């Protein structure tokens, strides 16, 4: 019997939401780093961080998804390849790397308080639902269609 296809995802928390990004676009997970603010940019851009000599733009997942920070947030930066460039996504906490059978993931769903354009699918981690983010749609209003931060 052939193996059923699986979805590999990195699971993290942003405010009250449990979210995921496809593992194929995740390059690295870093502890929270101080970001240098950039004057005149969107509040969703936390700033620039230096990762081994390379400056990367970090976007704040809490602002992008309209979520409050939690007092127990450890803070982490998930480095993602989006639109041919690498960006950081600031999250509250990285929780897991998960292999989910593809048949257990439902396509886009209406979720209270979550813009459906940001949702690629909904899955389960144990008995807890998570949102597989459409990272391109999440970042598009900030980085633009050409991948450049305005």
C-alpha positions in Angstrom: 0.0 0.0 0.0 1.5 3.4 -1.0 2.2 5.9 1.7 -0.3 8.7 1.8 1.1 12.2 1.0 2.0 14.3 4.0 2.2 18.0 4.6 5.4 19.1 6.4 4.8 22.3 8.4 6.5 24.4 11.1 3.9 25.2 13.8 4.0 28.4 15.7 1.8 30.7 17.9 0.9 34.2 17.0 -1.3 35.7 19.7 -4.2 33.3 20.2 -3.7 31.7 16.8 -1.8 28.4 16.2 -0.4 28.9 12.7 1.9 27.0 10.3 4.1 27.6 7.4 5.1 25.0 4.8 8.4 23.5 5.9 9.7 23.9 2.3 9.9 27.7 2.6 11.3 27.8 6.2 15.0 28.2 6.2 15.8 28.8 9.8 14.3 29.5 13.3 16.1 32.1 15.4 15.6 33.4 18.9 14.1 36.9 19.1 16.7 39.4 17.9 16.6 43.2 18.3 15.4 44.8 15.1 16.6 48.2 13.9 13.4 50.2 13.0 13.2 51.7 9.6 11.6 55.2 9.5 8.5 55.7 7.4 7.6 52.0 6.8 4.5 50.1 7.7 4.0 49.2 11.4 3.9 45.6 10.3 7.6 45.8 9.6 9.5 45.3 12.8 12.8 46.3 11.2 16.1 44.9 10.1 18.1 42.2 11.8 21.7 41.1 11.0 21.9 37.4 10.5 25.5 36.4 10.0 26.3 39.6 8.0 23.0 39.6 6.0 20.4 42.2 6.7 16.9 40.8 6.7 13.5 42.5 6.9 11.4 41.2 9.8 7.6 41.4 9.6 5.6 41.2 12.8 3.1 38.4 12.6 1.0 39.9 15.4 0.4 43.1 13.5 -0.2 41.2 10.2 -2.8 38.9 11.8 -4.2 41.5 14.2 -3.3 39.5 17.3 -2.3 40.7 20.8 1.0 39.6 22.1 0.8 37.1 25.0 2.6 37.7 28.3 4.3 34.3 28.0 5.6 34.9 24.5 9.2 33.7 24.1 9.5 35.4 20.8 11.2 33.8 17.7 11.9 34.7 14.2 11.0 32.2 11.5 13.1 32.9 8.3 11.0 32.3 5.2 11.7 32.3 1.5 8.9 34.4 -0.1 8.9 35.8 -3.6 12.5 34.8 -4.2 13.8 36.7 -1.1 14.3 35.8 2.5 12.3 37.5 5.3 11.8 37.0 9.0 8.4 36.5 10.5 8.3 37.5 14.2 6.1 35.0 16.1 5.2 34.4 19.7 6.6 30.9 20.0 7.7 28.1 17.7 5.8 24.9 18.8 6.6 22.0 16.5 7.6 20.5 13.2 4.7 18.4 12.0 4.0 15.9 9.4 0.2 15.9 8.7 -1.5 13.4 6.4 -2.7 15.5 3.5 -6.2 14.0 3.8 -6.6 15.4 7.3 -6.1 19.0 6.1 -9.2 20.9 5.0 -8.9 23.6 2.4 -9.6 27.3 3.3 -12.2 27.7 6.0 -14.0 30.7 7.5 -12.4 31.4 10.8 -13.6 34.1 13.2 -11.3 37.1 13.1 -9.0 35.7 10.4 -8.9 37.1 6.9 -9.7 34.1 4.7 -7.2 35.3 2.1 -4.4 34.5 4.6 -5.6 30.9 5.1 -4.3 28.2 2.7 -5.8 25.3 4.8 -6.8 24.2 8.3 -5.3 21.2 10.0 -5.1 19.5 13.4 -2.2 19.1 15.7 -3.5 16.5 18.1 -7.0 17.9 18.9 -5.9 21.5 18.4 -6.7 23.2 15.0 -4.0 25.2 13.2 -4.0 27.6 10.3 -1.7 26.8 7.4 -0.9 30.4 6.3 -0.8 31.5 2.7 2.5 33.3 3.4 2.5 35.0 -0.1 -0.9 36.6 0.6 0.1 37.5 4.2 3.2 39.3 3.1 1.9 40.8 -0.2 0.4 44.0 1.2 3.7 44.8 2.9 6.4 43.6 0.4 4.4 44.1 -2.8 4.1 41.8 -5.7 7.7 42.3 -6.8 9.0 41.2 -3.4 10.4 44.7 -2.6 9.7 46.5 0.7 8.2 49.9 -0.3 
